[in-house]
Amino acid sequence: MATVPGTAEAPAPQQPRQLPAAVGCFTGRAAELAALSSLLGARPDTMPISAICGTGGTGKTALAVQWAHQVAGHFPDGQLYVNLRGYDCDQPVSAAEALAGFLRALSVPGQDIPDQLEDRARLYRSRLASLRVLVLLDNASGSEQVRPLLPGDPGCTAMVTSRDALAGLVAVDGARRWTAWMPGKTGPMSGRCSPGRSGGCPAMWPRHSH
């Protein structure tokens, strides 16, 4: 199709592929990966939110990234990732800053990104409407940092990792919380699920021998 003289074609929307590289020697977590995947498509009218919580060093990020790569094919419109640095020595990434990065990844020009957090969140949800995008929010400090970054479309999925229990995300937003434990510090199970408003728990994570 010919371009009208004096006009420029709009750039094609990007399909972001922002996931970090998966750990090459990742093994022994097949049950956890299967349990996380079981939530996909469980309720077609609801956007799944999964949260992996636990103390530092329990492998939350490695598990989340491995799972995200495993299911990436379910999200042909892209995968978004941000390290929110919630417990780093540096200043945590604000929700507004994270949204600006996501919007740029979704082909929004910098001059069109709103100044206010609420406006950025609305534009972000609008951009994700009718798309299938996986959003991985790593190292969150708490529910308030995460909430503006959640998509609104049921075709999308959000995965959150945090040292915080994210009780607000479970109680208000219906997230499914998985607790990661240090090796050798568990009872009969190495993880558990806390159901959100929809109730019910997927299968628990069996303990792995080391």
N, C-alpha and C positions, 0 to 999 in steps of 0.2 A: 504494500500500500504506500503510495507516494506521500511524502511529507509536504504539508502546506508551506509555501515559501514564507520565510520570516519567522517560522516557529521551530521549536526543537522538540524532539521526541522525549517524553518522560522516561527516566531510567527505569529499567525493570526492577521490581521489588526484589530485595535480597532474601535469600533463604539462609539465615545465620546457622553456622555450625561451630558453636563456641565451646563445646565440651573439651576439657583437658584430656590429655592422653590417659588411657587406662593403664593400670599397673600390669606389667608384663607377666609377673609370677603370681597373679591373683588366683588362689585355689581355696577349696574347702568351704565355700559359702553358697553352694548350690541351693540349699534349703531357704536361705534368706532371700536370694535372688528370685526364687520361684514365689515366695510369699509376697514380695513386693509386686511382682508382675501380676499376681492374682487380682489386684485391685483395678487393673486396667479394664475398662468396659463393664465393670460390675454394675454400675448405675449410669446408663447412657445420658441421663438428664442432669448429672452432677459432675462437676470437675473434680477429679481425684486429687487430694493433697496428702502426701506421705511425709512424715517427719522422722528422721533417725536422730535420736538424742542419746547423750552419754558423755562421760568424762573424756578429756583429751587422751589420745593414743589408742582409742578403741576401734579405729578403722572406719569411722563414719564416712569420711570423704571418699576413701578408696572404694567402699561398698557402693555408695551413691553413684560415683562416676562409672564403675563397672556396670551397674544396672542400667544407667542411662545409655551407655553404648550398646548394651544388649537389646534395648527396646527402641533404639533410635529409628528403626525402620517404621515404627508405628506413627512417627511424627514427621511426615515428609515436608512439612512447611518450615522445619528448623528446630534447633535446640539452642536455648539461651542459657548462659552460665554467668554467675558472678560470685566472687569470693567477698563476702560482706565484712570480713575481718572483725567479727563481733568480739573476739577475745584476744586479738593481737595487741601488741604494745602500741602500734600506730593507731591513729584515729579510725574508728569503724567507718565503713562506707555508708553514707546516709541513703535512705530510700530514694530521695530526689536525685542523688548522683547516680544510683543504680538505674533508675528509670531513664535518665538521659542517655546512658550507655545502651540500654535496650532499644530505645527509640531510634538511635542512630543505626543500630544493627538492623532495625526494621525499615530502613530507608527513609526515615524522617530527617530532612535537612536540619542542621543545627539552628538556623534562624527560626525554624518553625516549632522548636521545642519550647513549650510554655515555661514560665518562671516558677509558677506555683506547683507544689507537690500534688494537690488534688487534680489540677488540670493535666499534669503529666500522666497521672494514673488513669484518668478518663481516656486520654488519647491512646495510651498503651493498651487498654482493654479494647478500644475500638479497632486498633490495628490487628489485634489477635482474634477478633470476631470471625467466626466461620473457618478459622485455621486450626490445624493440628500441630501444636508446638509444645515441646517439653521445656520446662523452666526449672533449672537446678539452682537453688539458692543455698550456697555453701557457707558454713561458719556464721550463722546468724546469732545475734545477741539476744533476741527475743521476738515475741509475736508482733510487736509494734513496728519493728524494722522490716518484717516480712510482709505484713498485710497489704501495703500498697503495691507490692510486686506480684501479687497473685492474679493470674488471668481470670476472666469472667466467663469464658466460653467452655462448655463441657467437652469440647474436642481437645482441649489442652490438659496438661497434667503438670502439677508442681511437686517438686521434691525439695525438702529442706533438711539441712543438717545443723545441729546446734548442741552446745553443752547445756543449754537451758532446757527445761522440760516442756516449754512451749504450751503451757496449760491453756492459755487464751486461744491459741490456734486450734486446739482440740475442742474446747468447749464452745467457741463462737463460730468457727469456720468449718468444723467437721473434719479436721485432719485426723489421720490415723497415725498414731505415734508408736514407733518401734524403739526400744531401749537397747543400746549396745553396751556390752559388758566387757571388762578387761579379762583376757584369758586367765583361767585359773581362779577367778574371783566370783564365779557364778554358783548358783544352786543347781537344781536339776535342769534348768533351761538357761540359754545364753541370751535370750531376748524375750520381750513380751510386747503385746499390742495393747494400746489404750484406745478404745473406740471413740469416735466423735458422736455427733448428734444422731447419726443414722443407726448407731448401735451395732453390736456384733463385732467379732474379732476374726481376722484371718488366722491361718495356722500359725502357731508359735514357732520360734526358731529352735531347733534341737541343738543341744550342746555338742561342740566339736572337741575331740580329743587332741591333745598337743603333745 
